Amino acid sequence: MLVTGIVDLFVKNTKKELKNGCLSYVDVLLYLCIDFKTNKIQMAHKSGFVNIVGNPNVGKSTLMNALVGEKISIITSKAQTTRHRILGIVNGEDFQIVYSDTPGVLKPNYRLQESMLNFSRSALTDADVLLYVTDVFDSSEKNADFIEKVNLNPAPLLLILNKIDLIDEEKLIALVEKWKTLIPRAEIFPISALEKFNIDVVFKRILDLLPESPPFFDKDQLTDKPARFFVNEIIREKILLNYDKEIPYSVEVEVEQFLEEDKIIRINAVIYAERDSQKGIIIGHGGKSLKKVGTEARKDLETFFEKKVFLELYVKVEKDWRNKDIKLRNFGYQPD
């Protein structure tokens, strides 16, 4: 009541002095921070990009989904599940956190992987806060040059040590000491993204580190990606889960039709393989394998869109698409 009364008095006096032209610089700043509908002082708004980087299969996407509170990135136990840079946006009354999930850092063997590495490198250039994710089984020698780039990056750095529920306390202490030596400037947070252990602590620290800024996106926006992108990713997730060997890494998905009606969404999508033999494996005997992928994807799509979905899948061959710049650009990648 006392604070409200002071603000009310300040507003009345300020409006009078504003007319007379005798306001100080401090008065003007405070005046601009007042919401005149409620006569309450507005808190400064924070906003920034929180970029998540690290080696493949350490739990970056699981962490992203836990921090956002929604399934933005697909998750499987296979490496190279994430191929794009995906934004997940969390909004509060006085903050906006723009999380960025990136592909795992690897030494590229073909043009697609070069594009994936470009997404990871770009995350080092525009981060307001950088999250380097590792886990209790990860090797620091795997991509030492990238770790060096992370260490030299000027953005505040949180080292996220994931999957700590899988080791004992003694091993955890040893790992924390090891990472303190490797990246001395990092703040280290042991977590379990899958069990959501310590996620709230990481979130609070991120909020502390965010710079003051207006929001970059609309406050009701969850991601920067269109609906078709998530259709592609959900179908590709089911391919990753249902096939082994080279199949998951040799396919891409493209939506040819996305027609939304009042009660149903009608989707036609193409699965591109690199070879005729792969096409046969994807379809399976009597089409059973493809039907299984379609059924699982449709169920997830109906949950995602909260609406009935009719999904038709086709399989085509695009030979060596992973090394063709034109095809990669069509699929949304960024080859050099």
Summary of the structure (lengths in Angstrom):
residues: 336
radius of gyration: 24.3
end to end distance: 60.4
largest distance: 85.0
contacts: 1018
relative contact order: 0.11
helix: 43%
strand: 23%
